[in-house]
Amino acid sequence: MQQQLVDSGTSERRASERLFHRDLPGGGFVAIELTGAVSTERRVRVVVERRGDRGRRVGHSAPIIHEEIWAPDRGIGELYRMACDNVAIARGLLGLRRVD
């Protein structure tokens, strides 16, 4: 599993563990990430990076289309199905609030 540091936009930095990753047909990727320290409430989320060009990703965080409290006994089955379903991903992106 891949470990990376994620900047939450404040001085707080936390570890993020990537549980699943797949490339999208038109560029970019979808991933399932587990965030938070083991001693705190951990969350699992589905993120979608639509930018195929890595240079355009700098300074922008990928949109989160689903996030919930991590329940280890539940696993990631439902999130995996969402991450593998291009229609579910499109619905998740359409449901995001626009920040203009």
HELIX and SHEET records of a PDB file:
HELIX    1   1 ARG A   54  ARG A   57  5                                   4    
HELIX    2   2 GLY A   77  CYS A   84  1                                   8    
HELIX    3   3 ASN A   86  LEU A   94  1                                   9    
SHEET    1   A 5 GLN A   2  ASP A   7  0                                        
SHEET    2   A 5 ARG A  13  ASP A  23 -1                                        
SHEET    3   A 5 PHE A  29  THR A  35 -1                                        
SHEET    4   A 5 ARG A  43  GLU A  49 -1                                        
SHEET    5   A 5 ILE A  64  ILE A  69 -1                                        
END                                                                             
